[in-house]
């Protein structure tokens, strides 16, 4: 019950504080937001009850979670490197995977067994359509207010060429952090984490050779990440 309550309250807080109170009905009293949060909690519970019978295995549950969040990661990363990403970019990137995955499920239910779209093709399709969708939403919606972006830049001073307009406007010198080393560090970090996870998985199942290969890959990724981070931090201006 504690896990269920946590996720219901968590989801409701996103809906009420980050969406409803910010874009639909801003400036309302706390009593109004509490009322909306109760409605949102009930709706989330009903959706959960409707979805749960469709999942017949723990792997199916994880696949459902992955599919419903596919494509969101790119906008969460790019928002630090591209000033044009706004709140609607994130909202659309959050909602579109659910809509795309739901459309695929309905399509598979109506299609013949040999014509169904299955994992991981569904994942690639969801990521692609979600990425195209949030980019279109970003282009069609107004950017974040310049004053907000300037405050953000003054506080964080993000690197990369895409923030140069605000670097010039604020008069602050952009830290010399090339994009390619930062991107390589990100990819190397992902390889490091997943190779360690797969390595322990092979250890638990007793497949020694595959375990050694995964741990060898993680060691190489760790060494490469160390040198990438060191080269990136060396380019930062001294305090």
Secondary structure, 3 states (H helix, E strand, C coil): CHHHHHHHHHHHHHHHHHHHHHHHCCCCCHHHHHHHHHHHHHHHHHHHHHHHCCCCCHHHHHHHHHHHCCCHHHHHHHCCCCCCCCHHHHHHHHHHHHHHHHHHHHHHHHCCHHHCCCCCHHHHHHHHHHHHHHHHHHHHCCCCCHHHHHHHHHHHCCCCHHHHHHHHHHCCCCCCCCHHHHHHHHHHHHHHHHHHHHHHHHHHHCCHHHHHHHHHHHHHHHHHHHHHHHHHHHCCCCC
